[in-house]
Amino acid sequence: MELSSLQKARYQYNPKLPGMLRNGIAEICVKEGLETQSVADQEKIKALFPNTYGKKEITFEKGANTSTPKKQVVGVILSGGQAPGGHNVVCGLYDALKATNKENVLYGFKKGPSGLLDDDYLIFDDEYINQFRNTGGFDIIGSGRTKLETKEQFAVAAEVCKKHGITAIVIIGGDDSNTNAAVLAEYFAANNTGVQVIGCPKTIDGDLKNEDIEISFGFDTATKTYSELIGNIERDANSAKKYWHFVKVMGRSASHVALECALETQPNICLVSEEVAAKKMSLSEIADYIADSVEARSNNGMNFGVAIIPEGVVEFVPEFSVLIHEINELLAGAKAEAFNALPTWADKYAFIEKGLTPESMAVFAILPQGIQQQLFLERDPHGNVQVSLIESEKLFSEMVKNKLAERKAAGTYKGKFSALHHFFGYEGRCAFPSNFDSDYCYSLGYNAFMLIQYGYTGYLSKVSNLSAPAAQWVAGGMPITKMMNIERRHGEDKPVIRKALVELEGNPFKYFAAHREQWAVETCYTYPGAIQYYGPTEVCDITTKTLALEQAK
């Protein structure tokens, strides 16, 4: 296989570690902090995790290593969607494990958690792992979305671990995957299996974040990749001066990606789902908000612009959520067959009109026909609307077009409006990781092994002070239960890691809110360009705008 020049060069990159982890395994000791409790529902979480709840936060420091030497056989799993840097977590884990004892072994379970259940694995060696250092993707062992959540699965996992003499499992994943890690750790502890479980925080959406986890890995690289593309589009828009570009970016449950890309590129419009929900904005109000920018810019002779749309924004619109609920009820059971049997869209529309409340019908009526049909014709196996398939960038551009047509008829708008659409998702999930993600992920993996070596279980690998140079980062661990609360899932109360939404009182959003009126009317575009791997530190190792604003001294 022919290697690209960048591939060859990246294999040679030596990730930067926190100063303390550079001391060598023999000179790393543990400082224990206070006992912890969950963010909410303390009694319920404590009852569900009697063996792993309330443990202390820990920090690694320079000092004599007091862990008990023993051969470690560790298994690693990549879980959920890809995120840049995952390979370096595995590399950091492998290097720390081998630096401690050459006899230590690392198993890689293939295709996600199902690899553990199916006993499908490979054993890492230097030759194999060196092909993946500082590279994007999860192809080192593959990933999957199987959830580890039943006692039957846990029993199988315990048997597989026993068969291979595995002493610890490291699960690299997002909030659901690390919730599974916590439950698995509890099962292993309750059944005296002797197997530890450590988690590592991954998700490009940025919603696995709290006072302890300053940023999830992959967010830095993905947002820089999207911002490069958005900057390129802005430059093109400012050159051609005839298109409005509607750019949808990843982020179903939170708008961290959209907000970071807006801070990086200063587009004319960026919707933030959490603000839409807080203000109870309607679809019509959102369309008017965008149309106001289009009209103001047109009045200044600029019939072009860029709008960033979070993937899940429509689910935050209260009236739209009600509409989806009514549609799901309308098509429940035998009624779906009656609807599907109708020969034309006109017949189906009449059926819909009779079945929806007047309020929801008013919302439905303003939707473009393509979106209307999508809501009724593309449903999941349970008969529910597949909201994730809704092309919100096309929905809003079409609604804006209709708003502008009304304004033109009223004589208040005389410009031209032509829209182009983009969706940036997979483009950012497997990019070569930035120096920040390369360093951060390597540190997370190295640190995960230190947690194993010192006997911890049900902990998340934690590296903090991340807006400072890597030498000043602080490594340690926190009990996963600290991040958990009880949420209703599929009709049952479940312990889950609380998702982090964009904080409207936080510095990143406040900065955005203070500048967006100017950005909406003027052309203030910034062009981040491609991720830089070699050159001045202030260019190559720069963190996200979000993290810099959150940690601004």
matplotlib code that plots the C-alpha trace (Angstrom):
import matplotlib.pyplot as plt

x = [0.0, 1.4, 1.5, 0.9, 3.6, 1.4, 0.8, 4.6, 5.2, 2.4, 3.7, 6.8, 5.0, 5.7, 2.5, 3.1, 2.2, 1.3, 4.6, 3.8, 3.3, 6.6, 8.4, 8.2, 5.9, 8.1, 7.7, 4.0, 2.0, -1.7, -3.2, -6.7, -9.3, -12.8, -15.5, -18.0, -21.7, -23.8, -25.0, -28.6, -30.8, -28.1, -30.0, -31.2, -27.8, -26.1, -28.6, -27.9, -24.1, -23.4, -19.8, -18.6, -20.6, -19.1, -15.4, -12.8, -11.5, -7.8, -4.9, -1.5, 1.6, 5.3, 6.4, 7.2, 4.9, 3.2, 1.0, 1.3, 3.3, 1.5, 1.1, -1.8, -3.8, -6.1, -8.8, -9.8, -13.1, -14.0, -17.7, -20.1, -19.3, -15.8, -13.9, -10.4, -7.8, -9.2, -6.2, -4.0, -5.9, -5.1, -1.5, -1.1, -2.7, -0.3, 2.8, 2.1, 1.3, 4.5, 6.6, 5.4, 6.1, 7.0, 5.0, 1.8, -0.7, -3.3, -6.3, -8.3, -11.9, -13.2, -16.2, -17.1, -18.7, -19.9, -16.3, -16.1, -19.4, -18.3, -14.7, -13.5, -10.2, -6.6, -3.5, -1.5, 2.2, 4.6, 4.4, 0.7, 0.1, 2.8, 0.7, -2.0, -0.2, -1.6, -4.1, -7.8, -10.6, -11.3, -10.1, -7.4, -10.1, -13.4, -16.3, -19.9, -23.0, -23.9, -24.9, -23.6, -26.6, -28.1, -26.9, -26.7, -24.3, -22.2, -22.0, -20.7, -18.2, -17.0, -16.5, -14.5, -12.3, -11.7, -10.8, -8.0, -7.0, -8.0, -7.6, -9.2, -11.3, -11.0, -14.1, -13.6, -16.9, -19.5, -22.1, -24.0, -20.9, -19.5, -22.8, -22.4, -18.9, -20.1, -22.8, -20.3, -17.8, -20.5, -21.4, -17.8, -17.2, -20.4, -19.5, -15.8, -14.5, -11.3, -11.8, -11.5, -13.4, -12.1, -13.8, -12.4, -14.5, -15.2, -17.7, -17.3, -20.7, -19.1, -22.0, -19.9, -18.6, -18.8, -16.7, -14.3, -14.3, -13.4, -13.7, -14.4, -11.8, -12.5, -14.4, -11.3, -10.4, -14.0, -14.8, -11.6, -12.3, -15.8, -14.6, -12.1, -14.9, -17.2, -14.4, -13.9, -17.6, -17.6, -14.7, -16.6, -19.8, -17.9, -16.3, -19.4, -21.7, -24.9, -25.7, -26.9, -25.3, -27.2, -24.7, -26.0, -23.4, -23.4, -25.1, -28.4, -28.7, -26.6, -25.2, -21.6, -20.3, -22.4, -21.4, -17.7, -17.8, -19.6, -16.9, -14.2, -15.8, -18.2, -21.1, -24.1, -26.4, -25.9, -28.9, -28.3, -30.9, -30.7, -31.7, -34.5, -35.9, -35.3, -37.1, -39.8, -39.2, -41.6, -40.4, -41.9, -40.0, -36.7, -37.4, -38.2, -34.9, -32.9, -35.0, -34.2, -30.5, -31.0, -33.1, -30.7, -27.7, -29.6, -30.4, -26.6, -26.1, -25.1, -27.3, -25.2, -24.5, -23.8, -26.1, -25.0, -27.8, -27.4, -28.5, -31.1, -32.6, -36.1, -36.4, -35.9, -38.8, -41.8, -44.5, -42.6, -42.2, -45.9, -46.5, -44.2, -46.0, -49.4, -48.1, -46.9, -50.3, -52.1, -50.2, -50.3, -51.5, -54.1, -54.4, -51.0, -52.4, -55.4, -53.1, -50.7, -53.6, -54.6, -53.7, -52.5, -50.8, -53.9, -55.9, -53.2, -53.2, -57.0, -56.5, -53.8, -56.0, -58.7, -56.3, -54.2, -55.2, -55.7, -52.5, -50.4, -52.0, -51.0, -47.4, -47.6, -49.2, -46.2, -43.7, -42.4, -44.2, -41.0, -40.6, -44.3, -44.0, -40.8, -42.6, -45.3, -43.6, -40.2, -40.8, -38.7, -39.6, -41.8, -43.9, -42.4, -41.2, -37.4, -36.6, -32.9, -33.6, -35.2, -33.1, -33.3, -31.0, -33.4, -36.4, -35.2, -34.0, -37.4, -39.2, -37.0, -37.6, -41.4, -41.0, -39.0, -41.7, -44.3, -42.0, -41.5, -45.2, -45.6, -42.9, -40.4, -37.9, -36.4, -33.3, -32.4, -32.3, -30.7, -29.8, -27.2, -27.1, -24.4, -24.2, -20.9, -20.9, -18.8, -16.2, -15.0, -15.3, -12.1, -9.8, -6.1, -6.3, -5.0, -2.0, -4.3, -6.4, -3.2, -1.7, -5.0, -5.9, -2.5, -2.6, -6.1, -4.8, -1.6, -3.6, -6.1, -3.4, -2.2, -5.8, -5.7, -2.2, -3.4, -6.5, -9.3, -12.6, -15.7, -13.5, -13.1, -9.7, -9.4, -7.0, -7.6, -6.2, -6.4, -6.2, -2.7, 0.3, 0.4, 3.2, 0.8, -2.1, -3.2, -3.9, -6.2, -9.5, -13.1, -15.8, -18.2, -21.2, -20.4, -21.7, -24.9, -28.6, -31.9, -33.7, -36.7, -35.7, -38.1, -40.6, -38.1, -36.0, -32.4, -29.1, -27.3, -24.5, -26.1, -25.7, -24.0, -26.0, -24.8, -25.0, -26.7, -25.0, -21.6, -18.8, -18.8, -22.4, -22.2, -19.4, -21.4, -24.5, -22.5, -21.3, -24.0, -26.0, -23.0, -22.2, -25.8, -25.6, -21.9, -19.4, -17.1, -16.0, -12.9, -11.0, -9.4, -7.9, -6.6, -5.4, -1.7, 0.5, 4.0, 5.0, 4.6, 2.9, 0.3, -0.9, -0.4, -1.4, -4.2, -7.3, -11.0, -12.5, -15.0, -12.4, -10.4, -13.4, -14.5, -11.1, -10.3, -8.4]
y = [0.0, 3.4, 5.8, 9.5, 11.9, 13.1, 9.5, 8.9, 12.1, 11.6, 8.1, 9.9, 12.5, 12.1, 13.2, 15.6, 14.2, 16.1, 16.9, 14.5, 11.5, 12.2, 11.3, 7.6, 4.9, 4.4, 8.1, 8.4, 8.4, 9.0, 11.9, 11.2, 13.9, 14.1, 11.5, 12.1, 12.0, 11.9, 15.2, 14.3, 11.5, 10.6, 7.9, 6.1, 6.1, 5.0, 2.1, 1.0, 1.2, 0.0, -1.2, 1.7, 4.8, 7.6, 6.9, 9.6, 11.8, 11.2, 13.1, 11.7, 13.4, 13.0, 10.6, 6.9, 4.5, 2.5, 0.3, -3.5, -4.9, -7.7, -8.8, -6.9, -8.3, -5.5, -5.4, -2.3, -1.5, 1.4, 2.1, 4.3, 6.7, 7.5, 10.5, 11.7, 10.6, 7.2, 5.5, 7.5, 6.5, 2.9, 3.8, 5.6, 2.7, 0.2, 2.3, 2.7, -1.0, -2.1, 0.6, -0.9, -4.5, -6.0, -9.1, -7.1, -7.8, -5.7, -7.3, -5.3, -6.4, -6.0, -4.0, -2.5, -4.1, -7.0, -8.1, -8.8, -10.8, -12.7, -13.2, -11.6, -10.0, -9.3, -9.0, -5.8, -5.8, -3.0, -3.6, -3.5, -0.5, 1.6, 1.8, 3.7, 6.3, 9.9, 8.8, 9.3, 6.7, 3.7, 1.1, -0.2, -2.6, -1.1, 0.2, -0.7, 0.4, -2.7, -1.7, -3.7, -3.4, -6.8, -9.3, -12.0, -9.9, -9.1, -12.8, -13.6, -10.7, -12.0, -15.5, -14.1, -12.1, -15.2, -17.3, -14.8, -13.8, -10.3, -8.0, -4.8, -3.5, 0.1, 1.4, 4.4, 6.0, 8.7, 9.2, 6.0, 3.9, 5.2, 4.6, 1.0, 1.0, 2.1, -0.6, -3.2, -2.1, -2.5, -6.0, -7.1, -5.7, -7.2, -10.6, -10.5, -11.1, -9.1, -7.3, -3.4, -1.1, 2.3, 4.7, 7.4, 10.4, 10.5, 12.4, 15.0, 16.4, 17.8, 16.9, 14.6, 17.5, 18.8, 20.4, 17.4, 16.6, 19.9, 18.5, 15.2, 14.0, 14.4, 17.7, 19.8, 18.1, 17.7, 21.4, 22.5, 20.4, 21.7, 25.3, 25.0, 23.9, 26.6, 29.2, 28.0, 28.4, 31.9, 32.8, 31.4, 33.3, 36.5, 35.9, 34.9, 37.2, 35.4, 32.5, 31.9, 28.7, 26.8, 24.5, 21.8, 20.4, 17.4, 17.8, 16.0, 16.7, 19.8, 22.7, 22.7, 22.0, 24.7, 27.3, 26.4, 26.6, 30.0, 31.3, 30.1, 31.5, 34.3, 33.5, 35.7, 33.3, 30.4, 28.8, 27.4, 24.7, 25.4, 29.1, 28.0, 25.9, 28.5, 31.2, 28.7, 29.9, 28.7, 27.6, 30.8, 33.0, 31.2, 31.7, 35.4, 35.7, 34.4, 36.4, 39.6, 39.0, 38.2, 41.4, 43.6, 42.3, 42.7, 46.3, 46.8, 45.1, 41.7, 38.9, 36.3, 34.8, 31.8, 30.2, 27.3, 25.0, 22.3, 18.9, 18.5, 22.0, 21.1, 18.8, 21.9, 23.8, 23.2, 23.3, 20.9, 18.4, 18.5, 18.0, 14.9, 13.4, 13.9, 12.3, 9.3, 8.9, 9.5, 6.7, 4.2, 0.7, 0.0, 3.7, 3.5, 0.9, 3.1, 6.0, 4.0, 2.7, 6.2, 6.6, 10.2, 12.8, 15.0, 12.1, 11.7, 15.4, 15.4, 12.5, 14.4, 17.5, 15.6, 13.9, 16.8, 19.5, 23.0, 24.2, 21.3, 21.6, 25.2, 24.2, 21.4, 23.6, 26.0, 23.2, 22.7, 19.7, 17.7, 17.9, 17.2, 14.0, 13.0, 13.3, 10.8, 8.5, 7.8, 6.1, 3.8, 0.2, 1.3, 3.6, 6.8, 9.8, 9.6, 13.2, 12.7, 12.3, 15.8, 18.0, 21.1, 23.1, 22.7, 23.2, 26.6, 27.8, 26.9, 28.7, 31.8, 31.8, 31.8, 34.6, 36.7, 36.1, 37.5, 40.5, 41.1, 41.0, 43.6, 45.8, 45.6, 43.3, 43.8, 41.5, 38.1, 34.9, 31.7, 28.9, 26.1, 23.3, 21.4, 18.8, 18.3, 15.2, 12.2, 14.6, 15.4, 12.1, 10.4, 13.3, 13.1, 14.3, 17.8, 18.1, 18.8, 15.7, 13.6, 14.8, 14.7, 11.2, 9.7, 11.2, 9.7, 6.2, 6.5, 7.8, 5.0, 2.4, 4.3, 4.0, 0.2, -0.1, 1.5, -0.7, 1.7, 0.6, 2.5, 5.5, 7.8, 8.8, 12.5, 15.1, 18.8, 22.3, 21.7, 25.4, 25.5, 23.9, 20.1, 20.1, 21.8, 19.4, 17.6, 13.8, 11.8, 10.0, 10.5, 7.9, 7.7, 7.7, 11.3, 12.3, 10.3, 11.0, 9.2, 9.7, 8.1, 5.9, 3.6, 3.8, 2.9, 4.9, 4.4, 5.7, 7.7, 10.2, 13.7, 15.3, 18.7, 21.3, 24.7, 27.0, 30.2, 31.9, 30.5, 32.6, 31.0, 31.7, 35.2, 36.1, 34.8, 36.7, 39.9, 39.8, 38.1, 41.2, 42.7, 39.4, 39.1, 42.3, 42.8, 40.4, 39.5, 36.1, 34.5, 31.7, 29.2, 27.2, 23.6, 22.0, 22.7, 20.0, 21.6, 25.2, 27.7, 26.4, 29.2, 27.8, 24.1, 23.5, 26.0, 24.7, 25.4, 28.9, 27.3, 25.9, 29.1, 31.2, 28.8, 28.8, 32.5, 33.8]
z = [0.0, -1.0, 1.9, 1.5, 2.6, 5.5, 6.7, 6.8, 8.6, 11.2, 12.1, 13.3, 15.5, 19.2, 21.1, 24.0, 27.4, 30.6, 32.4, 35.2, 32.9, 31.2, 34.5, 33.7, 35.2, 38.2, 39.3, 39.1, 42.4, 43.2, 45.1, 46.3, 46.5, 47.9, 47.7, 44.9, 44.4, 41.2, 39.6, 40.5, 41.9, 44.4, 46.4, 43.2, 41.6, 44.8, 45.1, 41.6, 42.0, 45.6, 44.7, 42.6, 43.8, 45.9, 45.1, 45.3, 42.4, 41.9, 40.4, 39.3, 40.6, 40.6, 43.3, 44.0, 42.2, 45.0, 42.8, 43.2, 40.3, 38.4, 34.8, 33.2, 30.3, 29.1, 26.5, 24.6, 22.8, 20.4, 20.8, 18.8, 16.0, 14.9, 16.3, 15.4, 17.9, 18.8, 17.5, 19.8, 22.8, 21.9, 21.2, 24.6, 26.4, 24.6, 25.2, 29.0, 29.3, 27.6, 29.4, 32.7, 31.8, 28.5, 29.4, 29.6, 26.8, 24.9, 23.3, 20.8, 20.5, 17.0, 15.8, 19.1, 22.2, 20.1, 19.8, 23.5, 23.4, 20.3, 21.5, 18.3, 18.9, 17.8, 20.0, 19.5, 18.7, 17.8, 14.1, 13.9, 16.2, 14.6, 11.4, 13.2, 15.3, 14.9, 12.2, 12.0, 11.9, 14.0, 11.5, 13.9, 15.3, 14.0, 16.1, 16.7, 18.5, 20.5, 24.0, 27.0, 29.3, 30.2, 32.9, 30.2, 28.2, 31.3, 32.1, 28.6, 28.9, 32.3, 30.7, 27.8, 30.2, 32.4, 29.3, 28.3, 31.8, 31.2, 34.2, 32.8, 29.9, 28.5, 26.7, 24.4, 23.7, 24.3, 27.0, 26.3, 26.0, 29.3, 31.0, 29.8, 31.2, 34.6, 34.6, 33.5, 36.2, 38.8, 37.6, 37.6, 41.1, 42.5, 41.1, 42.2, 38.7, 39.4, 36.1, 36.1, 33.7, 32.6, 30.2, 27.9, 26.8, 23.0, 20.9, 18.2, 19.2, 22.4, 24.6, 26.9, 29.0, 32.5, 35.2, 35.1, 31.4, 29.7, 26.2, 24.6, 22.1, 18.4, 18.9, 18.2, 14.9, 13.6, 14.2, 12.7, 9.6, 9.3, 9.9, 7.1, 4.7, 5.9, 5.6, 2.0, 1.3, 2.8, 0.5, -2.4, -1.4, -1.1, -4.5, -6.5, -4.5, -5.6, -3.3, 0.2, 1.6, 4.2, 6.0, 8.3, 10.8, 13.2, 16.6, 17.2, 20.9, 21.3, 19.3, 20.4, 16.9, 15.2, 17.9, 17.6, 13.8, 14.1, 16.5, 14.0, 10.8, 11.8, 9.4, 8.9, 10.7, 13.2, 14.9, 18.4, 19.3, 23.0, 22.4, 20.1, 22.9, 25.6, 23.6, 22.4, 18.9, 16.1, 12.7, 11.3, 13.7, 12.8, 9.1, 9.7, 11.7, 8.8, 6.2, 8.1, 7.6, 3.9, 3.4, 5.3, 3.4, 0.1, 0.9, 1.1, -2.3, -0.9, -2.2, -0.6, 2.8, 5.0, 7.6, 9.9, 11.0, 13.8, 12.7, 15.5, 15.6, 14.6, 17.6, 19.8, 18.3, 20.7, 18.1, 15.9, 18.7, 19.3, 15.5, 15.5, 18.5, 16.8, 13.6, 15.5, 17.1, 13.8, 12.1, 15.0, 14.3, 11.6, 10.8, 9.1, 6.7, 5.9, 5.2, 3.0, 1.0, -0.2, -3.9, -4.1, -2.0, -2.2, -0.5, 2.1, 2.8, 3.4, 5.8, 7.6, 7.8, 9.6, 12.0, 13.3, 15.7, 14.1, 15.8, 14.5, 11.1, 10.9, 11.5, 9.0, 6.3, 6.2, 5.6, 2.1, 0.4, 0.3, 4.1, 4.6, 2.6, 4.4, 7.7, 6.6, 4.2, 5.9, 9.2, 11.4, 12.1, 15.0, 12.8, 14.2, 12.2, 11.5, 12.7, 12.0, 8.3, 8.1, 5.9, 8.1, 5.9, 3.0, 5.3, 6.4, 3.0, 1.5, 4.3, 3.9, 0.2, 0.9, 3.5, 1.0, -1.7, 0.7, 1.5, -2.3, -2.8, 0.0, -1.6, 1.3, -0.4, -3.8, -3.8, -5.2, -3.2, -4.4, -2.0, -2.0, 0.6, 2.4, 5.2, 7.0, 9.1, 8.0, 6.5, 10.1, 11.9, 10.6, 9.7, 10.7, 14.3, 15.1, 17.3, 20.2, 19.7, 19.0, 22.3, 24.3, 23.1, 23.7, 27.2, 27.8, 26.8, 28.8, 31.8, 31.5, 32.0, 35.1, 36.5, 35.8, 37.4, 40.6, 40.8, 40.0, 38.3, 37.1, 36.4, 33.5, 32.3, 32.9, 31.6, 32.4, 32.2, 28.5, 27.3, 28.7, 26.9, 27.1, 29.7, 32.1, 31.7, 34.8, 34.6, 36.8, 37.0, 38.2, 39.0, 36.1, 38.5, 39.4, 35.9, 36.1, 36.7, 36.1, 32.8, 31.2, 28.3, 26.4, 29.3, 32.0, 34.5, 33.5, 35.0, 32.2, 31.9, 31.7, 28.3, 28.3, 26.2, 25.2, 28.2, 27.2, 30.2, 29.2, 27.8, 24.3, 23.7, 25.2, 22.9, 19.9, 21.0, 21.4, 17.8, 15.8, 14.9, 13.2, 11.5, 10.2, 8.2, 7.5, 5.8, 8.7, 7.5, 8.8, 7.0, 9.4, 6.6, 6.9, 10.2, 10.6, 12.0, 11.6, 12.4, 15.2, 18.3, 18.2, 14.9, 15.3, 18.9, 19.2, 21.0, 20.1, 20.6, 22.9, 25.3, 25.2, 26.1, 28.8, 30.4, 29.8, 32.8]

ax = plt.figure().add_subplot(projection="3d")
ax.plot(x, y, z, "-o")
ax.set_aspect("equal")
plt.show()
